[in-house]
Amino acid sequence: MYKGRNGGSRNHGGRTGAGAVPGRRKSTSGRSVRLWAVSLLAWMLAGIIGISGFMAVRVSAAPEDPALEAAAEAAKAEEAAKAAAREDALGEGQEGADRMPPDSQAEDMPKEPEKEPVIVIDPGHGGMDDGCVRDGIREKDINLQIAQLVSEKLTRLGYPVRLTRQEDVYVSKEDRVEEANQEEALIYVSIHQNSCEDTGAVGIETWYDGNDVFRNSGRLARLINQETAKSTGAVERELVGESDLCVTTKTNMPACLIETGFLTNPNERGLLVDGEYQDKIAEGIAAGIDLYFHPKTMYLTFDDGPSEKNTDIILDILKERNVTATFFVIGEYVRKHPKTARRIAEEGHTVGIHCDVHDYDVLYQSADSYIEDFERAYDSVREIMGVEARLFRFPGGSVNAYNKEVCQEIVERMEEKGYIYFDWNASLEDAGGQRTPEELIACARETSLDRKKVVLLAHDRVEATAQCLGSLIESFPDYQMKPLTTYIEPIQFRRFWEKSTFNLHFFLTPYRSGGYNRKRQSLIISRS
């Protein structure tokens, strides 16, 4: 009777007759048991591994969001196809490159297109982040409206612009900054609206990272704050340089954040939702940005030095600010303060001749007396400062009450020798009287009249001038400071007078005491 494989095996393999060997049978039976146990353990282990693997596959294959997983898989497939295409292209290119001379390989290799540097305009908030909300008016909406206007104006000026958001969506501050850094943006301007518990608070306020001296964010902030206040007539509040905001501190490029008004102020809130007022805000921001990239030019000029103390203070400030100026020196003071005189030349400033002795009566007796004085000063400058000066400035300017009879002859003879004279078209008005540093800066701003080219008169013997110089430079962020050279078209009173129907002498009456007449129309002239 067939009893199955096990039964047959046992019967067939076991000896039951007289020839059986009891010891061998016992050994065979023990080995069979052990083999069976090992086999059972192996099957159990395989089962556990299989179950674990199956579970692992099930966990990794179970998406949190099936639609998202499908989109991700599609994106992966598309990227894989692109990578394969790139690899094929590179393979073909390499095969061809292997057959090319080494010099031609670099020329024929595909080049990545250069990135176009952009201006990033950041409409703050967006999406689920409303920003400040008052009477149903949301900050995020106003920010976007103004940013779009700024973008349009800058685009018309020829600037490439990118908005961090173009609709009502949420983008984290970190993502906005990271993208701007990756594309190596030129500047970053974030637009916001302000709020305050005091509903009377009004005006424009601009923030920047004042601790960073390398990105020039302070100048960008000043320009945008200044020009926006000018275009809107709004209150120009303080610049805040203690900003630790993400958009001002984490950006690699010059950056600032402008609060264009207070939504918490009822009157200003009404303006901020008005389309015409928003356009004025955008006009100011765009103008500030344009001036940042295309500043006007100012030539700082200092007469009557070098002095014992103030000239060195001025030189320290200029060096710290990386500004180069022009010094019209007096020969007797060059001899008296040779160390300071040499420092002027050594630090790269332009050196011109003012005179040797600042005495109008002696100086303007005749053309000969003027030229003799000039030559003494010239020799001192050459010997002590190592400069062969080509520029000069008349004490009192080229048109004054003392040189009426001799100025034309002086000009002709000096120009024949190759010298060029410079007057000025703006002034600190620091030559006479006692003015505070704040008053001097106000005079400079008032007399510059936003000209594209300004030659500013100052005197490095005046203590208040030295005291205000740092603030003066900061007060003109719309200007780049340069030294005079022989290649610049000079500002000259007489040239203006020849083209003008006005009597220039009405505006200029220098006093022997060193004072000056403050009457002025289109020209601002003070005694030098």
Disulfide bonds with the S-S distance in Angstrom:
none
